[in-house]
Amino acid sequence: MINLGDKVRFLNENLEGIVTSIKSKNQIGVTVDSDFEIPVLVSEVVKVKFDEKSGNTDNSSVLKPLRAANSFPLGIFLAFERIGETELSIHIHNNYCEFLNLLVYQKDQGVFHLKNDLKLDRDETKIIGRARMDHFDKWPAYHFVMVPFETTTVKPFGSLSANLSFQSKTFHNYFKHCFFLEKQAYVFKLDEPSEKLNLQILKDKDFNEKVVSAPIDLKKQPSQIIDLHYDALKSNGYGSAEDITAFQMDIFIQVLEAAFVHHMKEIIFIHGVGNAYLKNKIRTYLSKHPEVVLNFEDADILKYGGGATLVRMK
């Protein structure tokens, strides 16, 4: 039996990946190293074991190219690395500031307990614990307190905090290439904590209010398919903007809210392929709002070629 999080190998192609969605009794979604999820029949893959030594071999004698200081995303990251069939190693990485003081709390029986008190230099990674996929329903909630600082700075940093809990429906959406582990892992960005939508405010929203950047008539149910290409938005009367991506995300969020209010079951957003920047921003947003989104996946591959996302609403 194949489950979420299992590693599988394609029978007819030289590919391996992680099961990141169960689409039906006979079909699953497998995310490969390119971060692309491929829908595939269960009969076309075989489950394989994770290499227990993967990522833990001694490569001290092998010279690696130096990483460019600004070639990776800035931020404070939490990563869950698969190191066995069910076991994961939990890493914290600082690519945000010169030094980072970090407190890690875990919630147990309604009370948060301090589990780690760390200091990380820039570009440093530390292990803060381990977890097991077969105990996923028992994972604790986390609270992080982060104090970044520089020895010389024009403006001192302020402290940061983030809360993080995990749901099986969305956890596997975070499986992607982890730049500091140099392999696939479940990666979360802690310096941008998600804010849940206030559903009551959304339900009570005054849809007569003036929308400046995106003149959408939110009193009407959105179309089943929304084309977010800039030219399509302009031609459909959504306005224009200098910051195209921000404009596209603004339209996307408002339409998503309207779809929820109008109890739509499904909606498709066409974002194109390109460098996947808009697609990744959309999917990051969707994965952070499980109170609104039931699940999401690539819309019809044959029709959209991976350039559209099907969202199922709660």
C-alpha positions in Angstrom: 0.0 0.0 0.0 1.3 3.4 -1.0 0.9 6.3 1.4 1.6 10.1 1.5 5.3 10.7 2.0 6.5 7.3 0.5 9.4 7.3 -1.9 8.5 5.6 -5.2 10.2 4.7 -8.4 8.6 4.9 -11.8 8.4 1.6 -13.6 8.5 3.0 -17.2 10.8 6.0 -16.6 14.1 6.7 -14.9 12.5 8.8 -12.2 12.0 8.7 -8.4 10.0 11.0 -6.2 7.8 11.4 -3.1 4.1 10.8 -2.9 2.6 14.2 -2.2 -1.0 13.6 -2.9 -3.6 10.8 -3.2 -5.8 11.7 -6.1 -8.0 8.6 -6.1 -7.9 4.9 -5.3 -5.8 4.2 -8.4 -3.9 7.5 -8.9 -1.3 9.5 -6.9 0.7 12.6 -7.3 4.5 12.2 -7.2 6.8 15.2 -6.7 10.2 14.7 -8.4 13.5 16.6 -8.0 12.3 19.4 -10.3 9.5 20.2 -7.7 6.9 19.2 -10.3 4.1 16.9 -9.2 3.3 14.2 -11.8 0.0 12.4 -11.6 0.6 8.7 -12.1 -1.3 5.4 -11.7 -0.4 3.4 -8.6 0.3 0.4 -10.9 3.0 2.4 -12.7 5.3 3.0 -9.6 6.9 0.8 -7.0 7.6 1.8 -3.4 11.3 2.0 -2.5 13.2 2.4 0.8 14.9 5.6 1.7 18.7 5.3 1.8 19.5 5.4 5.5 22.9 6.9 4.7 21.6 9.4 2.2 22.9 12.9 3.1 25.0 11.5 6.0 28.1 10.2 4.2 31.4 11.7 5.0 32.4 13.9 2.0 35.0 15.9 3.8 37.6 14.8 1.3 35.6 16.1 -1.6 36.0 19.7 -2.5 32.6 21.5 -3.1 32.3 24.7 -5.0 31.8 27.8 -2.8 28.3 29.1 -2.7 27.7 32.7 -3.7 26.7 34.7 -0.6 23.5 36.1 -2.3 22.6 33.2 -4.5 20.0 31.7 -2.1 16.8 33.0 -0.5 17.1 35.1 2.5 15.2 34.0 5.6 15.0 31.6 8.6 14.1 28.1 7.5 12.8 24.9 9.1 13.4 21.7 7.2 12.3 18.1 7.7 14.8 15.8 6.0 13.9 12.2 5.2 16.6 10.0 6.6 14.8 6.7 6.7 11.6 4.9 5.8 9.6 6.9 8.4 12.2 9.0 10.3 12.9 12.7 9.7 15.6 15.0 10.9 14.6 18.5 11.8 16.9 21.4 10.8 17.0 25.1 11.4 18.9 27.4 9.0 19.9 31.1 9.3 20.2 32.9 6.0 18.7 36.1 7.5 21.3 37.9 9.6 24.8 37.8 10.9 23.8 36.1 14.1 20.5 34.6 15.2 19.3 33.7 18.7 16.6 31.2 18.5 14.2 29.7 21.1 12.1 26.6 20.1 9.1 25.7 22.1 6.8 22.6 21.7 3.3 22.4 23.0 2.3 19.5 25.2 -1.1 19.2 27.0 -1.8 22.9 26.3 1.5 24.2 27.7 4.6 25.3 25.7 7.9 23.9 26.9 11.4 25.2 25.8 13.1 22.5 23.8 16.0 24.4 22.2 18.1 27.5 22.9 20.4 28.1 19.9 22.7 30.6 18.3 23.3 30.4 14.6 25.8 32.3 12.4 24.8 33.3 8.9 24.5 30.3 6.6 24.6 27.9 9.5 22.3 24.9 9.9 21.6 23.0 13.2 19.6 19.9 14.0 16.9 20.6 16.6 15.3 17.1 16.8 13.7 14.2 15.0 10.2 13.2 14.0 8.5 10.1 12.6 6.0 10.1 9.7 4.1 7.2 11.3 3.5 9.4 14.4 2.4 12.4 12.4 -0.9 12.7 14.3 1.0 13.2 17.5 3.4 15.9 16.3 3.4 18.9 18.7 2.7 22.5 17.7 5.8 24.7 17.6 6.5 28.3 18.7 9.6 30.0 17.6 11.1 33.2 19.1 13.9 34.7 16.9 16.2 37.6 17.7 18.4 38.5 14.7 21.2 40.9 15.0 24.2 42.4 13.2 27.4 43.7 14.8 27.2 46.8 12.5 23.9 48.0 11.1 22.1 51.2 10.2 18.8 49.9 11.7 18.7 47.2 14.3 16.5 44.1 13.7 13.3 43.6 15.6 12.5 40.3 17.2 10.3 37.8 15.3 8.0 35.0 16.4 6.2 32.3 14.5 3.7 29.5 15.3 3.7 26.3 13.3 1.4 23.3 13.5 1.0 20.6 10.9 -1.9 19.1 8.9 -1.6 16.0 6.8 -3.5 17.6 3.9 -1.0 20.4 3.5 2.3 19.2 5.0 3.3 17.4 1.7 2.8 20.6 -0.3 6.0 21.9 1.3 8.1 19.1 -0.2 10.7 20.9 -2.4 14.4 21.3 -3.1 16.1 22.6 0.1 19.1 24.7 -0.9 21.0 24.4 2.5 20.6 20.6 2.6 21.1 20.3 -1.2 18.3 17.7 -1.5 14.5 17.4 -1.4 12.9 18.1 2.0 9.8 19.7 3.6 10.8 23.3 4.0 9.0 26.1 5.9 10.0 29.8 6.1 9.8 31.1 9.7 10.4 34.8 9.2 7.1 35.0 7.2 4.6 33.4 9.6 1.2 32.8 8.0 -1.8 34.7 9.0 -5.1 32.8 8.9 -8.0 34.5 7.2 -10.7 35.8 9.6 -13.6 33.9 8.1 -16.2 35.9 10.1 -14.9 39.2 8.7 -14.8 37.6 5.3 -18.4 36.5 5.5 -19.5 39.9 6.8 -17.4 41.8 4.2 -19.0 44.8 2.6 -18.8 43.9 -1.1 -19.8 47.5 -2.0 -16.5 48.8 -0.8 -14.2 50.3 -3.4 -11.4 48.1 -4.7 -8.7 50.3 -6.1 -6.1 47.9 -7.5 -8.5 45.3 -8.8 -12.1 46.5 -9.7 -13.7 43.1 -9.2 -17.5 42.9 -8.6 -17.3 40.6 -5.6 -21.1 40.5 -5.3 -21.0 38.1 -8.2 -19.8 34.6 -8.2 -16.4 34.3 -10.0 -16.0 32.4 -13.2 -15.0 28.8 -12.9 -11.7 29.6 -14.7 -9.6 32.7 -14.0 -6.8 33.6 -16.3 -4.2 35.5 -14.3 -2.0 36.4 -17.3 -1.5 40.2 -17.2 -2.9 40.9 -20.7 -5.9 38.7 -20.0 -6.6 40.6 -16.7 -6.4 43.9 -18.5 -8.6 42.8 -21.4 -11.2 41.5 -18.9 -11.4 44.9 -17.2 -9.4 44.2 -14.0 -7.3 47.3 -14.4 -3.5 47.6 -14.7 -0.5 48.0 -12.4 3.3 48.6 -12.5 4.0 45.7 -10.1 2.5 42.9 -12.3 3.1 40.0 -9.9 1.6 41.9 -6.9 -1.4 42.8 -9.1 -1.9 39.2 -10.1 -1.7 38.0 -6.5 -4.2 40.7 -5.5 -6.7 39.5 -8.1 -6.0 35.9 -7.1 -6.7 36.5 -3.4 -9.8 38.5 -4.0 -11.3 35.9 -6.4 -10.4 33.1 -3.9 -12.2 34.9 -1.1 -15.2 35.5 -3.4 -15.2 31.8 -4.4 -15.3 30.8 -0.7 -18.1 33.2 0.1 -20.2 31.9 -2.8 -19.6 28.3 -1.7 -17.9 27.3 -5.0 -16.6 23.7 -4.9 -13.8 24.2 -7.4 -12.0 27.0 -9.3 -9.1 27.0 -11.8 -6.4 29.7 -11.8 -4.3 29.9 -15.0 -0.9 31.3 -14.1 1.3 29.9 -16.9 4.5 28.0 -16.6 7.4 30.5 -17.2 9.9 30.3 -14.3 7.1 29.1 -11.9 7.4 32.2 -9.7 3.7 33.1 -9.8 2.7 29.4 -9.5 4.8 29.0 -6.4 3.5 32.1 -4.8 -0.1 31.0 -5.4 0.5 27.5 -4.1 2.4 28.8 -1.0 -0.6 31.0 -0.3 -3.1 28.1 -0.8 -1.1 25.8 1.5 -1.1 28.3 4.3 -5.0 28.6 4.3 -6.4 25.1 5.0 -9.4 26.7 6.6 -10.5 27.8 3.2 -8.8 25.4 0.8 -9.6 21.7 0.8 -6.7 20.8 -1.6 -5.2 21.8 -4.9 -3.3 20.2 -7.8 -2.3 20.8 -11.4 -5.4 21.4 -13.5 -5.8 19.2 -16.6 -2.2 18.7 -17.8 -3.2 17.9 -21.4 -5.3 21.2 -21.5 -3.1 23.6 -19.5 0.4 21.9 -19.7 1.1 22.5 -16.0 0.2 26.2 -16.3 -2.9 26.1 -14.2 -4.0 25.1 -10.6 -7.2 23.5 -9.7 -8.4 24.6 -6.2 -11.0 22.7 -4.3 -12.8 24.8 -1.7 -14.1 23.9 1.7 
